[in-house]
Amino acid sequence: EIGATQRRALVDRALEYARPVRPGALDTFVVTGAVWTRRTAAADHAWIKGTGARLGAYIYNFMPLTHPEYYKPSVTERFANTMAELMAQLDFALVTSDLVGTVLQRLRREGGYPPIPVQTVKLADALNPVRDQPGAASGSGAWTGPLAGLHGKAFVLCVGSLAAHKNHIYALHLWRLLLERGIEPPVLVFVGTRGYGV
């Protein structure tokens, strides 16, 4: 395992050898991640489209629009504005579930945009696990730091960004309810980076 300093050095070295690429009519770009957090997203996408390249996006959800109660109003507004601009430029979309694809097409219809090809691409946790397959690599087996106290114990691991829309509070309330009823649940572990706007 490498530390932050070594990671930064690797990124710096990669950037040192990086060369600009000018997209063209035969190129396809797929936008990933939380595009709505980038202030230059609309200009970046317009520039890509201006080169003649196709633009797609891998969209996880539309939670700030479909469940705005979990977000600050400023976040919902920024998300809506960025997504409206992106919708106008998309040639196709990849989505994490059929539901997200359905919401995407509904939002395009409501916004007056024509339909686009949409393909569901499952997240890694929906794929077949490799841990039990012959020849699969295994970890070092070391339980260090905060994990040491979990070794040999039952626990529930929740991995993902820590943000209100992920509804961690539901799990906490459930664990409290179990304890109040005299049921000893396994240790509840949350692992992730601080989510946007938290």
N, C-alpha and C positions, 0 to 999 in steps of 0.2 A: 504494500500500500504506500502511496506517495502523498506527501503533504501539499498544502496550498502553494508553497514556494516553488516546488518542483513542477506542479501543474502549470503555474504561471509561466515558468521557464519553457516548458514544452509548447505552450500556446505562442509565446513570443518567438520561439524558433520556427514554428510552422508559419507564422505571419511573415517572418524574415524571407522565407522561400516562396511565399504566395505571390501569384501573378494575377492581375485583373483579367477577367473574362468578359468579353463583350457578347451578350446573347444575340441570337439571330432567329430567323423565321423557322428554323428546324429544331429549335431548343424548346424545352418544357421546364418550367420552374414550378416547384411545389412549396408553398409557404407552410411552415410548421410552427407549432408553439403558440403562445399567446400574442398573436399579431396585434391585437388591440392595445397592447402596452407600449408599442413602438410609435413614437410621435411622427416618424417619417414614413409610416407604412403606406399611406395613400400615394405619396410621391414616389416611393420605391416601386410600388405595383404599376403605377402609370408609366414609369420609365421602362420597366420590363415589357409591358404591353406595347409601348412605343417602338421597341426593337423588332416587333413582329413575333416574339416568342409567345407560346401558350402559357397561361397562368392557371395553376390549380392551388388548392389549399387542403390541408389535412385538418378537419374541424372536429374538435372534441365535444363541444356542446354549445348551447345558446343560453346557458343558465342566467346570465345577467338580463336577458330579455324575457325568458319564460318564467323565471323565479326572482324577480328584482328585489323581493323582500330580504334576500340574503346579501345584498350589496348596497354600498353607499350610492346615493343617487348620481353622484359624479362618475362613478365607475360604470353604472348602467348607461349613462348618456355617452360616455366615451366609447364603450363597447358598441352601442347602437350606431354611432356615427362611423366608426371604423368599419363595421360590418356592412353598412349601407354602401360605403365606397368600394369595399372589396367585392360585394355582390355585383356591382356594375362592371367589374373587370374580370371576373372568373370565367374560365372556359370549361372547367370541370371541378369537381370536389371529391375528396376522399373523406369519409366520416367514420367515427368509431362504432356506430351502431345504426341499424335500420331506422330507429326512432329519430336520431339526429338527422339522417337523410330526409325523412319525412318533414321534419321541422324546417330544414333548409329549403326544400322545394315550396313549402307553404309560405315562408317568408319571401322567397323570390316572387311567387305569384302575387302576394299582397303588395310587394314593392313595385310591381309592374315589370319585373325582369323576366325574360324568357327562361324556360327550363334548361338545365344543363345536365350532362352526364354526371351521375353520382354513384360512387362505389363504396360499399362498406368494407373497411379494412380493420379487422379485429385488433385490439390491443394485445400485447404479449401475454397478459394473464389469461387470455381466452384461448391461447394456443396450447398444444399438447406439451406437458412438462417433460423435460429431458432427464431429470434427476434420477429416475429409476431405470434408465436405459443403459445397457452394457456400454462401457467405454466413456460414459459421461464424466466430466471433470467434477471433482468434489472440492470443497473448500478446505482450508487448513485445519478446521475443527477447533480453532482457538476461540474461546469465549472471553474476550478482554473488555476492559472498561465497563460501561454501563450494562453490557450484555452478560458479564460474569455472573451477576445475581440471578439471571434467568436460566442458566444452565441446569438441565434436569427438571425444570418446572414446566407446567403447562402455561402457555400464554397465547394471547390473540394479538397478532401483529397487523396493524393498519398502516400501510405505506402510501404516501401521497402528500401533496402540498397541504399544509395546515391552513385551511380557509373555511369561512362560515358556510359556504355552499356545499362543502363536503360533509357537513352535518355531524361532526365529531361529538357535538353536544348530545346527540341522540344516543350514541354509545355510552357516554358518561352517565346519562340518566338511566339507561338500561342497567349498567353495572351497579349504580346506587340502588335501584329497585331490587335487584337480585340480593344485594347485601341486606336490605331492609327485610326481605322475606327469609333470611337465614340461609341463603344459598351462597356458598363461597365460589365466586367465578374465578377463572384463570386470570393471571395478570394481564392488564390491557396496556399495550404498547403502541404509541403513535410515533412514526418515523417520517420525517419529511421537512422540507424547507418551508419557511414562512410564506404563505400564499399572498397573492397580490392584494393590496389594500388592507392587510391585517396588521 
